[in-house]
Amino acid sequence: MKNILFLITVVFTGATVIFSCSSNKFSDYTTADNGTVYKVHYRGNDTTKAVESEIVTVNLVYRLEDSMLFNSRTLDDAMVFPIIKPMFEGDLYDALTLMGTGDSLTVVVVADSFYYKTAMVTELPSFVKPGSNVYYDVKLLKHISNADFQLEMDSIANEDEKKEKVLLQNYLNDNNITTKPTASGLYFMPLKKGRGNRPDSGNMCQVYMSVKQLDGTELFDNFEGRAVDVEWGKNFDTKGFMEGLGMLRPGGSAKLIVPSWIGVGAMGRETVPPFTTLIYEIKLEAIRSFEEVQEDYQRYKKEKELELILLEREEPGKITKYIKENNITIQPLESGLYFKELAVGEGDSPVKGNMVTIHYLHYDLDGNLLQDSRADNRPFTYIIGTGAVINGWEEAIQRMKKGGKSWVLIPSHLGWGNTQRTKDIKPFTPLVFELEVVEIVK
């Protein structure tokens, strides 16, 4: 399904144009009757123009004179949003009404107005000069009425729903599952029989669970961690999960197959696509009172506070040990970052506002490879200065050039600090990366 981004004004809204196109700089730009200052790169064969209330599909870049601010091509899909009444003369919505399918334009607006009026900041970012311009590079891929758009979305949803049912049936066949679903569509398969009463309204259920998609993609698993406490009858995760939990007794466990109509639904959930069937394994560890849960949580909280203190104290020793065992002779930078250039790149180093694409290897302090972006075919692209990455990465990348490679050891205060990022990255964990700058877009 397309990336639906309605009314994100910081991205889509331009600002008042207050300059003359008679200057040499803008001599090849045109000022439209609606105030849009634009330059045509290509005109398609569509003789109709987009109008207010239509839904448009676009590729969109907006940038300063010398740096990239946003590029929709870094998203999974083209951007889809409605044309609304212009918020400023000559804004992006005005520009879109000058375009037909296949057209490409560059539109110019004033950066001050963009940031103060659209982004509603109190002062310009340090990398933006007062009086400078913001440029939109827009390609209109499609424009249709809202009614036709709804028909398209309904058609896509119907196809996705049919596909889910086929995938579910294939899963049942491939795994020789003959269990009949409940009236709601839940497949409940007991794994271990429990004892005692089933959950009732107001009961606090201590639960271990794992959640996967049909293709095995893991979404959640706390079997090796702390159980979650779920109040029976309250909204939690999905209807299918709650129905299955209500069929267990303390100590019992089961596998659940939860189709989307009692699960994530037609809209999906965060990283879970619409019309996705989920596979649960759940264990009802115990049924407790609210007071018991509170007491247990207070004990757990104190244990975690002590654990954080110990982990913070241990980090300097871990770094020292790693440096000694790996014969590292470089000194840390003022920030505490250990940075070693492995290959010198070409050109200028990236600065705030530039978009960079990075390949990386991520190791733990024992030398185990945790992530390899090349092997996963997943380079990471982000805009410098937007807070998209940890401070250690930000500092390292700005010391590199296109084609350059480096090794870095990042102390936790430049990494994830006192937060648990993954099961491999606990609080106060130093990080080791090999970084490669693949591309810099200014």
ChimeraX attribute file (.defattr): number of C-alpha atoms within 10 A of each C-alpha:
attribute: neighborCount
match mode: 1-to-1
recipient: residues
	/A:1	11
	/A:2	12
	/A:3	13
	/A:4	13
	/A:5	14
	/A:6	14
	/A:7	13
	/A:8	9
	/A:9	14
	/A:10	13
	/A:11	19
	/A:12	18
	/A:13	22
	/A:14	34
	/A:15	26
	/A:16	20
	/A:17	21
	/A:18	14
	/A:19	14
	/A:20	12
	/A:21	15
	/A:22	11
	/A:23	10
	/A:24	9
	/A:25	9
	/A:26	15
	/A:27	11
	/A:28	12
	/A:29	19
	/A:30	16
	/A:31	15
	/A:32	13
	/A:33	10
	/A:34	14
	/A:35	17
	/A:36	28
	/A:37	26
	/A:38	24
	/A:39	18
	/A:40	15
	/A:41	12
	/A:42	10
	/A:43	15
	/A:44	13
	/A:45	9
	/A:46	12
	/A:47	10
	/A:48	12
	/A:49	13
	/A:50	24
	/A:51	22
	/A:52	15
	/A:53	14
	/A:54	19
	/A:55	23
	/A:56	24
	/A:57	21
	/A:58	23
	/A:59	18
	/A:60	20
	/A:61	18
	/A:62	21
	/A:63	20
	/A:64	21
	/A:65	12
	/A:66	12
	/A:67	22
	/A:68	22
	/A:69	23
	/A:70	18
	/A:71	18
	/A:72	15
	/A:73	13
	/A:74	13
	/A:75	11
	/A:76	10
	/A:77	15
	/A:78	18
	/A:79	20
	/A:80	19
	/A:81	19
	/A:82	21
	/A:83	22
	/A:84	17
	/A:85	12
	/A:86	17
	/A:87	17
	/A:88	21
	/A:89	20
	/A:90	27
	/A:91	27
	/A:92	25
	/A:93	23
	/A:94	28
	/A:95	25
	/A:96	25
	/A:97	17
	/A:98	17
	/A:99	26
	/A:100	23
	/A:101	22
	/A:102	16
	/A:103	21
	/A:104	22
	/A:105	21
	/A:106	19
	/A:107	27
	/A:108	29
	/A:109	27
	/A:110	21
	/A:111	25
	/A:112	22
	/A:113	22
	/A:114	25
	/A:115	20
	/A:116	14
	/A:117	18
	/A:118	19
	/A:119	16
	/A:120	12
	/A:121	12
	/A:122	9
	/A:123	10
	/A:124	17
	/A:125	13
	/A:126	8
	/A:127	13
	/A:128	19
	/A:129	13
	/A:130	13
	/A:131	12
	/A:132	12
	/A:133	22
	/A:134	25
	/A:135	20
	/A:136	25
	/A:137	19
	/A:138	22
	/A:139	23
	/A:140	21
	/A:141	19
	/A:142	18
	/A:143	26
	/A:144	18
	/A:145	16
	/A:146	14
	/A:147	11
	/A:148	13
	/A:149	15
	/A:150	13
	/A:151	12
	/A:152	13
	/A:153	14
	/A:154	12
	/A:155	12
	/A:156	14
	/A:157	17
	/A:158	14
	/A:159	12
	/A:160	18
	/A:161	18
	/A:162	13
	/A:163	14
	/A:164	19
	/A:165	16
	/A:166	12
	/A:167	15
	/A:168	19
	/A:169	13
	/A:170	13
	/A:171	14
	/A:172	14
	/A:173	11
	/A:174	9
	/A:175	9
	/A:176	9
	/A:177	12
	/A:178	10
	/A:179	11
	/A:180	11
	/A:181	13
	/A:182	10
	/A:183	7
	/A:184	13
	/A:185	15
	/A:186	22
	/A:187	21
	/A:188	22
	/A:189	18
	/A:190	17
	/A:191	13
	/A:192	13
	/A:193	12
	/A:194	18
	/A:195	11
	/A:196	12
	/A:197	12
	/A:198	16
	/A:199	22
	/A:200	13
	/A:201	9
	/A:202	14
	/A:203	18
	/A:204	22
	/A:205	27
	/A:206	19
	/A:207	22
	/A:208	20
	/A:209	20
	/A:210	16
	/A:211	20
	/A:212	17
	/A:213	17
	/A:214	17
	/A:215	11
	/A:216	10
	/A:217	12
	/A:218	13
	/A:219	13
	/A:220	11
	/A:221	17
	/A:222	13
	/A:223	14
	/A:224	9
	/A:225	9
	/A:226	12
	/A:227	17
	/A:228	14
	/A:229	20
	/A:230	19
	/A:231	21
	/A:232	19
	/A:233	17
	/A:234	11
	/A:235	11
	/A:236	12
	/A:237	12
	/A:238	16
	/A:239	20
	/A:240	26
	/A:241	24
	/A:242	18
	/A:243	19
	/A:244	23
	/A:245	25
	/A:246	17
	/A:247	16
	/A:248	24
	/A:249	21
	/A:250	21
	/A:251	16
	/A:252	20
	/A:253	25
	/A:254	20
	/A:255	20
	/A:256	22
	/A:257	26
	/A:258	28
	/A:259	22
	/A:260	24
	/A:261	19
	/A:262	18
	/A:263	22
	/A:264	23
	/A:265	17
	/A:266	16
	/A:267	13
	/A:268	14
	/A:269	14
	/A:270	8
	/A:271	7
	/A:272	15
	/A:273	17
	/A:274	21
	/A:275	25
	/A:276	27
	/A:277	25
	/A:278	27
	/A:279	23
	/A:280	22
	/A:281	21
	/A:282	24
	/A:283	26
	/A:284	25
	/A:285	20
	/A:286	19
	/A:287	25
	/A:288	17
	/A:289	12
	/A:290	15
	/A:291	10
	/A:292	11
	/A:293	15
	/A:294	11
	/A:295	11
	/A:296	11
	/A:297	13
	/A:298	11
	/A:299	10
	/A:300	13
	/A:301	12
	/A:302	11
	/A:303	11
	/A:304	12
	/A:305	11
	/A:306	11
	/A:307	13
	/A:308	17
	/A:309	13
	/A:310	12
	/A:311	17
	/A:312	16
	/A:313	12
	/A:314	13
	/A:315	17
	/A:316	15
	/A:317	11
	/A:318	14
	/A:319	18
	/A:320	11
	/A:321	13
	/A:322	16
	/A:323	15
	/A:324	10
	/A:325	9
	/A:326	9
	/A:327	9
	/A:328	12
	/A:329	8
	/A:330	10
	/A:331	11
	/A:332	14
	/A:333	9
	/A:334	7
	/A:335	13
	/A:336	15
	/A:337	21
	/A:338	19
	/A:339	21
	/A:340	17
	/A:341	16
	/A:342	13
	/A:343	14
	/A:344	13
	/A:345	17
	/A:346	11
	/A:347	11
	/A:348	12
	/A:349	16
	/A:350	23
	/A:351	20
	/A:352	19
	/A:353	23
	/A:354	21
	/A:355	22
	/A:356	22
	/A:357	17
	/A:358	21
	/A:359	20
	/A:360	21
	/A:361	17
	/A:362	17
	/A:363	19
	/A:364	16
	/A:365	16
	/A:366	7
	/A:367	11
	/A:368	9
	/A:369	13
	/A:370	13
	/A:371	14
	/A:372	17
	/A:373	14
	/A:374	12
	/A:375	11
	/A:376	8
	/A:377	9
	/A:378	12
	/A:379	16
	/A:380	15
	/A:381	17
	/A:382	19
	/A:383	25
	/A:384	23
	/A:385	17
	/A:386	11
	/A:387	10
	/A:388	12
	/A:389	15
	/A:390	15
	/A:391	19
	/A:392	23
	/A:393	20
	/A:394	19
	/A:395	15
	/A:396	19
	/A:397	23
	/A:398	16
	/A:399	16
	/A:400	23
	/A:401	21
	/A:402	22
	/A:403	16
	/A:404	20
	/A:405	22
	/A:406	20
	/A:407	19
	/A:408	20
	/A:409	25
	/A:410	26
	/A:411	22
	/A:412	25
	/A:413	17
	/A:414	19
	/A:415	22
	/A:416	22
	/A:417	17
	/A:418	16
	/A:419	14
	/A:420	13
	/A:421	13
	/A:422	8
	/A:423	8
	/A:424	11
	/A:425	17
	/A:426	17
	/A:427	21
	/A:428	24
	/A:429	27
	/A:430	23
	/A:431	20
	/A:432	20
	/A:433	21
	/A:434	19
	/A:435	22
	/A:436	24
	/A:437	24
	/A:438	18
	/A:439	17
	/A:440	22
	/A:441	16
	/A:442	18
